[in-house]
Amino acid sequence: MRVAVAIVFLFLLKVGLAGERWKHTSTEFILSEAEGLSETVRQKAKLPADSVRADTLIALAKTQLGKNYCYAVADPEKGFDCSGFVYFVFASFNINVPRSSKLYKNYGKKIPIDSARAGDVIVFTGTNARRRSPGHVGIVISCANGIPTFIHSSSGKKKGVIISDFNESPYYKKRFIKIVRVAVVY
C-alpha cells in the first residue's frame, strides 16, 4: 500500500496536481517513503548500504528543479552550486560523494557514455573546455540511444537546477569528460 501511495504522489508531483502546499514537504515525504522501502529492498536483494532506487533518487533530485544557483552552497533553502546539488541528492540517501567537482577526477567507476543510466554522474570541464579537469557535474536521469539527459545546477543563462540534454548544445559536448558510477542505483 505504501508503494502505491508513493507512486501516486510522485505522479501527482510530476504532473503538478499535488498542489502548492506539498512543495516544501515533498522532499521529506519522498525521503521518508524511500527510507522504509529502500531498506526492505536492500535487505531482500542483499544490496550494499550505498544503494538507492533510481526512481527515488531522480524524484528527489527533481523536487529541487528551479532552485537558485549559489556558489559553494549545498542547501535547498539557499540554493546549490553544481557539486553541492549532486552532494545533497546522494547524501539524502547516505551515499558519500565528493563535495567538489574537481574531486571527480579520480572518483567513481568510469562508464562509457552510451552505457550511462539514471543515477550516474556526468562530469564536464569548467567553462574553459581546453582545461581538461573537472569543473561541473550533474546527475544522469535517463539515457536514450546513448544520449544522456541530466539534472544539474547551472551557473549559465538558465541559472539554477535545470534538466539538460547532452545534445542540447555543442557546449556540453566540448566540455564532456566522462560518466562515473558512484553507487549501486537499481
Backbone as CSV, one residue per row, in Angstrom:
resi,resn,N_x,N_y,N_z,CA_x,CA_y,CA_z,C_x,C_y,C_z
1,MET,0.820,-1.197,0.000,0.000,0.000,0.000,0.863,1.260,0.000
2,ARG,1.950,1.252,0.809,2.830,2.420,0.861,3.452,2.696,-0.490
3,VAL,3.775,1.632,-1.219,4.367,1.789,-2.543,3.371,2.481,-3.470
4,ALA,2.126,2.040,-3.438,1.099,2.631,-4.302,0.901,4.105,-3.973
5,VAL,0.856,4.446,-2.706,0.683,5.840,-2.289,1.862,6.678,-2.772
6,ALA,3.063,6.160,-2.615,4.259,6.898,-3.046,4.246,7.113,-4.548
7,ILE,3.873,6.091,-5.306,3.845,6.201,-6.772,2.799,7.219,-7.208
8,VAL,1.624,7.164,-6.623,0.572,8.126,-6.964,1.029,9.544,-6.617
9,PHE,1.610,9.725,-5.459,2.062,11.056,-5.058,3.144,11.572,-5.996
10,LEU,4.110,10.720,-6.344,5.169,11.133,-7.263,4.585,11.509,-8.616
11,PHE,3.582,10.760,-9.083,2.934,11.091,-10.340,2.252,12.456,-10.240
12,LEU,1.520,12.677,-9.165,0.841,13.961,-8.985,1.831,15.113,-8.914
13,LEU,2.957,14.891,-8.252,4.001,15.928,-8.223,4.485,16.220,-9.635
14,LYS,4.711,15.164,-10.396,5.245,15.314,-11.747,4.284,16.100,-12.627
15,VAL,3.004,15.809,-12.562,2.047,16.497,-13.418,1.528,17.785,-12.787
16,GLY,1.995,18.103,-11.587,1.653,19.381,-10.971,0.310,19.433,-10.278
17,LEU,-0.276,18.294,-9.961,-1.586,18.283,-9.320,-1.526,18.122,-7.812
18,ALA,-0.340,17.999,-7.256,-0.226,17.794,-5.819,-0.460,19.085,-5.051
19,GLY,-0.383,20.212,-5.724,-0.676,21.487,-5.081,0.525,22.137,-4.437
20,GLU,0.385,23.437,-4.191,1.472,24.240,-3.641,1.883,23.791,-2.240
21,ARG,0.938,23.337,-1.431,1.280,23.008,-0.050,2.259,21.849,0.051
22,TRP,2.425,21.078,-1.012,3.352,19.952,-0.990,4.746,20.328,-1.419
23,LYS,4.959,21.529,-1.970,6.276,21.903,-2.486,7.351,21.805,-1.410
24,HIS,7.037,22.200,-0.188,8.046,22.206,0.870,8.181,20.857,1.554
25,THR,7.133,20.055,1.522,7.188,18.778,2.226,7.468,17.605,1.298
26,SER,7.496,17.844,-0.014,7.686,16.725,-0.937,9.015,16.026,-0.732
27,THR,10.074,16.775,-0.457,11.382,16.168,-0.232,11.335,15.252,0.983
28,GLU,10.751,15.742,2.076,10.668,14.934,3.294,9.806,13.692,3.069
29,PHE,8.697,13.843,2.340,7.815,12.717,2.063,8.554,11.648,1.259
30,ILE,9.210,12.066,0.185,9.936,11.113,-0.660,10.990,10.395,0.164
31,LEU,11.719,11.146,0.975,12.771,10.523,1.791,12.196,9.558,2.806
32,SER,11.095,9.918,3.464,10.544,9.017,4.471,9.989,7.747,3.824
33,GLU,9.315,7.877,2.674,8.809,6.704,1.973,9.967,5.849,1.465
34,ALA,10.963,6.497,0.905,12.101,5.772,0.332,12.887,5.043,1.406
35,GLU,12.995,5.660,2.570,13.785,5.050,3.646,13.257,3.669,3.999
36,GLY,11.968,3.559,4.208,11.377,2.283,4.563,11.407,1.288,3.414
37,LEU,11.065,1.751,2.222,11.043,0.858,1.065,12.439,0.399,0.687
38,SER,13.373,1.339,0.635,14.726,1.003,0.199,15.389,0.017,1.139
39,GLU,15.176,0.183,2.435,15.808,-0.716,3.398,15.292,-2.140,3.206
40,THR,13.987,-2.290,2.996,13.406,-3.611,2.767,13.969,-4.227,1.485
41,VAL,14.005,-3.449,0.406,14.523,-3.946,-0.867,15.997,-4.306,-0.731
42,ARG,16.764,-3.431,-0.068,18.195,-3.710,0.124,18.413,-5.028,0.846
43,GLN,17.641,-5.259,1.923,17.818,-6.477,2.706,17.472,-7.715,1.884
44,LYS,16.354,-7.673,1.159,15.930,-8.839,0.379,16.893,-9.134,-0.755
45,ALA,17.394,-8.090,-1.400,18.273,-8.289,-2.554,19.748,-8.355,-2.150
46,LYS,20.005,-8.185,-0.858,21.376,-8.173,-0.348,22.220,-7.099,-1.045
47,LEU,21.611,-5.919,-1.184,22.299,-4.790,-1.809,23.141,-4.058,-0.778
48,PRO,24.222,-3.424,-1.201,25.068,-2.682,-0.261,24.351,-1.448,0.287
49,ALA,24.877,-0.930,1.379,24.277,0.243,2.027,24.284,1.458,1.110
50,ASP,25.289,1.547,0.224,25.349,2.706,-0.672,24.558,2.441,-1.953
51,SER,23.281,2.054,-1.783,22.427,1.775,-2.926,21.108,2.520,-2.758
52,VAL,20.473,2.792,-3.897,19.207,3.523,-3.894,18.463,3.194,-5.179
53,ARG,17.151,3.262,-5.117,16.336,3.068,-6.323,16.494,4.278,-7.233
54,ALA,16.633,4.048,-8.515,16.819,5.137,-9.476,15.638,6.106,-9.454
55,ASP,14.414,5.578,-9.433,13.252,6.466,-9.475,13.155,7.335,-8.224
56,THR,13.579,6.806,-7.098,13.559,7.578,-5.855,14.618,8.674,-5.879
57,LEU,15.819,8.331,-6.329,16.900,9.304,-6.439,16.507,10.446,-7.376
58,ILE,15.983,10.107,-8.538,15.611,11.110,-9.533,14.422,11.938,-9.054
59,ALA,13.461,11.303,-8.395,12.311,12.046,-7.867,12.774,13.104,-6.871
60,LEU,13.698,12.738,-5.991,14.211,13.713,-5.038,14.950,14.835,-5.770
61,ALA,15.795,14.471,-6.732,16.531,15.485,-7.489,15.565,16.460,-8.158
62,LYS,14.485,15.944,-8.727,13.523,16.798,-9.437,12.752,17.731,-8.507
63,THR,12.667,17.387,-7.221,11.996,18.310,-6.290,12.789,19.604,-6.136
64,GLN,14.037,19.600,-6.583,14.885,20.787,-6.455,14.907,21.631,-7.735
65,LEU,14.176,21.218,-8.765,14.135,21.985,-10.009,13.748,23.435,-9.727
66,GLY,14.471,24.347,-10.360,14.188,25.772,-10.197,14.886,26.421,-9.019
67,LYS,15.512,25.625,-8.151,16.248,26.224,-7.026,17.401,27.049,-7.581
68,ASN,17.754,28.102,-6.879,18.792,29.035,-7.326,20.170,28.398,-7.408
69,TYR,20.975,28.918,-8.353,22.396,28.590,-8.366,23.045,29.488,-7.316
70,CYS,23.853,28.894,-6.463,24.551,29.658,-5.428,25.917,29.023,-5.208
71,TYR,26.953,29.753,-5.536,28.317,29.232,-5.463,28.657,28.737,-4.062
72,ALA,29.253,27.562,-3.989,29.756,26.947,-2.756,28.660,26.648,-1.730
73,VAL,27.453,26.353,-2.209,26.335,26.070,-1.304,25.695,24.735,-1.675
74,ALA,25.262,24.000,-0.651,24.556,22.723,-0.834,23.358,22.694,0.098
75,ASP,22.493,23.690,-0.015,21.376,23.865,0.896,20.113,24.161,0.085
76,PRO,19.101,23.288,0.145,17.892,23.513,-0.655,17.163,24.818,-0.316
77,GLU,17.392,25.365,0.861,16.761,26.640,1.216,17.464,27.824,0.559
78,LYS,18.788,27.708,0.336,19.567,28.817,-0.227,19.887,28.614,-1.700
79,GLY,20.076,27.368,-2.111,20.444,27.052,-3.485,21.619,26.100,-3.518
80,PHE,22.131,25.891,-4.722,23.200,24.914,-4.914,24.192,25.395,-5.954
81,ASP,25.450,25.013,-5.778,26.349,25.006,-6.919,26.235,23.594,-7.496
82,CYS,26.946,23.300,-8.592,26.736,22.006,-9.256,27.072,20.825,-8.356
83,SER,28.236,20.863,-7.735,28.632,19.729,-6.905,27.834,19.692,-5.603
84,GLY,27.406,20.844,-5.140,26.558,20.903,-3.951,25.224,20.215,-4.189
85,PHE,24.684,20.390,-5.391,23.430,19.731,-5.750,23.612,18.215,-5.781
86,VAL,24.650,17.737,-6.469,24.917,16.296,-6.553,25.162,15.738,-5.147
87,TYR,25.949,16.450,-4.363,26.245,16.038,-2.992,24.957,15.916,-2.170
88,PHE,24.101,16.939,-2.236,22.849,16.946,-1.475,21.975,15.744,-1.838
89,VAL,21.808,15.490,-3.130,20.930,14.401,-3.564,21.444,13.060,-3.052
90,PHE,22.715,12.767,-3.266,23.252,11.478,-2.822,23.325,11.388,-1.289
91,ALA,23.697,12.475,-0.635,23.777,12.470,0.834,22.411,12.227,1.462
92,SER,21.344,12.617,0.769,19.987,12.365,1.275,19.704,10.881,1.426
93,PHE,20.492,10.047,0.740,20.347,8.591,0.818,21.578,7.947,1.473
94,ASN,22.307,8.752,2.241,23.507,8.298,2.957,24.572,7.723,2.021
95,ILE,24.693,8.311,0.846,25.719,7.913,-0.110,26.717,9.054,-0.207
96,ASN,27.971,8.746,0.129,29.016,9.777,0.128,29.585,9.966,-1.271
97,VAL,29.582,11.210,-1.727,30.214,11.593,-2.988,31.020,12.860,-2.718
98,PRO,31.952,13.196,-3.603,32.748,14.408,-3.375,31.888,15.671,-3.329
99,ARG,32.302,16.616,-2.524,31.611,17.903,-2.437,32.119,18.876,-3.503
100,SER,33.270,18.596,-4.079,33.849,19.456,-5.108,33.896,18.720,-6.448
101,SER,33.535,19.412,-7.523,33.588,18.786,-8.850,35.004,18.360,-9.212
102,LYS,36.003,19.078,-8.749,37.402,18.738,-9.049,37.770,17.337,-8.550
103,LEU,37.152,16.910,-7.455,37.469,15.609,-6.874,36.922,14.428,-7.681
104,TYR,36.115,14.702,-8.691,35.604,13.627,-9.547,36.652,13.153,-10.546
105,LYS,37.793,13.813,-10.576,38.866,13.420,-11.495,39.216,11.940,-11.327
106,ASN,39.302,11.473,-10.091,39.669,10.083,-9.805,38.609,9.364,-8.982
107,TYR,37.359,9.783,-9.097,36.304,9.207,-8.262,35.304,8.436,-9.106
108,GLY,34.847,7.321,-8.583,33.816,6.522,-9.234,34.373,5.616,-10.317
109,LYS,33.490,4.801,-10.858,33.855,3.872,-11.930,33.465,4.495,-13.264
110,LYS,34.444,4.680,-14.137,34.189,5.290,-15.439,33.308,4.367,-16.284
111,ILE,32.285,4.960,-16.902,31.289,4.232,-17.690,31.249,4.842,-19.095
112,PRO,31.188,4.016,-20.157,31.028,4.585,-21.498,29.733,5.406,-21.579
113,ILE,29.775,6.513,-22.300,28.621,7.412,-22.348,27.362,6.707,-22.835
114,ASP,27.488,5.770,-23.758,26.299,5.084,-24.261,25.771,4.023,-23.294
115,SER,26.480,3.811,-22.185,26.024,2.877,-21.147,25.565,3.607,-19.888
116,ALA,25.499,4.920,-19.961,25.064,5.710,-18.799,23.633,5.338,-18.437
117,ARG,23.336,5.434,-17.146,21.970,5.185,-16.694,21.644,6.119,-15.530
118,ALA,20.379,6.163,-15.197,19.912,7.053,-14.137,20.729,6.834,-12.868
119,GLY,21.193,7.926,-12.293,21.976,7.867,-11.067,23.470,7.978,-11.287
120,ASP,23.933,7.843,-12.529,25.352,8.069,-12.808,25.628,9.570,-12.742
121,VAL,26.879,9.918,-12.552,27.270,11.330,-12.511,27.993,11.664,-13.810
122,ILE,27.567,12.758,-14.435,28.194,13.222,-15.665,29.160,14.346,-15.290
123,VAL,30.376,14.268,-15.823,31.449,15.189,-15.429,31.895,15.999,-16.653
124,PHE,31.978,17.304,-16.465,32.398,18.225,-17.513,33.588,19.048,-17.034
125,THR,34.260,19.704,-17.984,35.272,20.693,-17.603,34.541,21.898,-17.031
126,GLY,35.313,22.847,-16.536,34.729,24.129,-16.163,34.401,24.904,-17.436
127,THR,34.256,26.206,-17.339,33.871,26.995,-18.504,34.926,27.001,-19.604
128,ASN,36.194,26.759,-19.251,37.256,26.692,-20.246,37.442,25.226,-20.659
129,ALA,36.918,24.872,-21.827,36.961,23.481,-22.289,38.376,22.989,-22.570
130,ARG,39.328,23.904,-22.771,40.709,23.480,-23.040,41.394,22.947,-21.780
131,ARG,40.953,23.385,-20.619,41.481,22.835,-19.360,40.684,21.578,-19.054
132,ARG,41.263,20.432,-19.266,40.545,19.161,-19.201,40.460,18.592,-17.789
133,SER,40.187,19.446,-16.831,39.969,18.960,-15.464,38.515,19.243,-15.081
134,PRO,37.948,18.402,-14.205,36.542,18.571,-13.827,36.244,19.950,-13.243
135,GLY,35.108,20.485,-13.675,34.660,21.773,-13.160,33.157,21.875,-13.069
136,HIS,32.442,20.846,-13.546,30.982,20.849,-13.487,30.491,19.402,-13.464
137,VAL,29.453,19.131,-12.668,28.872,17.794,-12.565,27.349,17.869,-12.531
138,GLY,26.723,16.763,-12.925,25.281,16.630,-12.865,24.930,15.166,-12.676
139,ILE,23.649,14.877,-12.538,23.174,13.505,-12.335,22.389,13.079,-13.563
140,VAL,22.782,11.953,-14.159,22.068,11.421,-15.312,20.682,10.978,-14.847
141,ILE,19.641,11.414,-15.581,18.284,10.978,-15.238,17.748,9.968,-16.243
142,SER,18.344,9.945,-17.442,17.988,8.938,-18.444,19.054,8.952,-19.529
143,CYS,19.041,7.898,-20.341,19.981,7.816,-21.462,19.285,7.067,-22.581
144,ALA,18.856,7.813,-23.602,18.167,7.205,-24.734,19.085,7.249,-25.945
145,ASN,19.275,6.094,-26.567,20.135,5.996,-27.752,21.539,6.538,-27.486
146,GLY,22.043,6.306,-26.300,23.399,6.731,-25.956,23.545,8.210,-25.671
147,ILE,22.434,8.924,-25.535,22.475,10.373,-25.294,21.883,10.651,-23.917
148,PRO,22.731,11.044,-22.957,22.225,11.278,-21.599,21.439,12.586,-21.453
149,THR,20.428,12.511,-20.614,19.714,13.685,-20.125,20.096,13.769,-18.659
150,PHE,20.376,14.973,-18.171,20.875,15.099,-16.815,20.285,16.310,-16.115
151,ILE,20.292,16.244,-14.796,19.818,17.333,-13.947,21.043,17.898,-13.238
152,HIS,21.121,19.224,-13.195,22.306,19.866,-12.620,21.974,21.289,-12.204
153,SER,22.843,21.865,-11.396,22.712,23.268,-11.018,23.657,24.062,-11.898
154,SER,23.079,24.862,-12.762,23.837,25.584,-13.774,24.065,27.043,-13.379
155,SER,25.261,27.522,-13.685,25.557,28.935,-13.468,25.412,29.710,-14.781
156,GLY,24.957,29.022,-15.835,24.815,29.638,-17.154,23.570,30.497,-17.261
157,LYS,23.132,30.713,-18.508,21.982,31.581,-18.790,20.737,31.149,-18.021
158,LYS,20.494,29.838,-17.969,19.354,29.313,-17.212,19.856,28.936,-15.825
159,LYS,20.123,29.923,-14.994,20.724,29.654,-13.679,19.815,28.819,-12.792
160,GLY,20.454,27.939,-12.040,19.735,27.134,-11.074,19.632,25.684,-11.499
161,VAL,18.823,24.921,-10.774,18.676,23.489,-11.047,17.762,23.327,-12.260
162,ILE,18.327,22.692,-13.294,17.625,22.508,-14.562,17.892,21.097,-15.094
163,ILE,17.118,20.702,-16.089,17.353,19.452,-16.799,17.871,19.816,-18.183
164,SER,18.943,19.138,-18.595,19.541,19.396,-19.902,19.751,18.096,-20.652
165,ASP,19.728,18.199,-21.967,20.020,17.079,-22.850,21.442,17.264,-23.361
166,PHE,22.211,16.199,-23.391,23.600,16.269,-23.823,23.740,16.894,-25.212
167,ASN,22.777,16.620,-26.093,22.833,17.164,-27.450,22.253,18.569,-27.565
168,GLU,21.780,19.115,-26.472,21.139,20.427,-26.462,22.061,21.526,-26.991
169,SER,23.322,21.382,-26.691,24.259,22.431,-27.055,25.633,21.830,-27.322
170,PRO,26.364,22.363,-28.312,27.733,21.883,-28.535,28.624,22.184,-27.328
171,TYR,28.173,23.106,-26.503,28.890,23.470,-25.279,29.120,22.252,-24.392
172,TYR,28.101,21.409,-24.233,28.241,20.217,-23.394,29.202,19.212,-24.011
173,LYS,29.112,19.006,-25.310,29.998,18.039,-25.978,31.460,18.458,-25.860
174,LYS,31.738,19.733,-26.020,33.121,20.228,-25.909,33.665,20.030,-24.507
175,ARG,32.822,20.177,-23.522,33.254,20.140,-22.132,33.179,18.752,-21.491
176,PHE,32.557,17.796,-22.158,32.355,16.466,-21.575,33.693,15.806,-21.253
177,ILE,33.787,15.228,-20.055,34.968,14.452,-19.656,34.617,12.976,-19.540
178,LYS,33.594,12.663,-18.729,33.268,11.250,-18.514,31.955,11.104,-17.756
179,ILE,31.512,9.866,-17.702,30.379,9.444,-16.859,30.975,8.535,-15.802
180,VAL,30.581,8.713,-14.545,31.044,7.816,-13.490,29.877,7.254,-12.709
181,ARG,30.026,6.016,-12.303,29.048,5.354,-11.431,29.579,5.462,-10.012
182,VAL,28.783,6.059,-9.125,29.253,6.344,-7.764,28.541,5.516,-6.706
183,ALA,27.491,4.796,-7.118,26.719,3.997,-6.158,25.965,2.927,-6.923
184,VAL,25.378,1.997,-6.175,24.504,0.994,-6.772,23.132,1.645,-6.878
185,VAL,22.724,1.950,-8.099,21.409,2.538,-8.343,20.623,1.498,-9.114
186,TYR,19.533,1.039,-8.521,18.770,-0.062,-9.128,17.373,0.375,-9.492
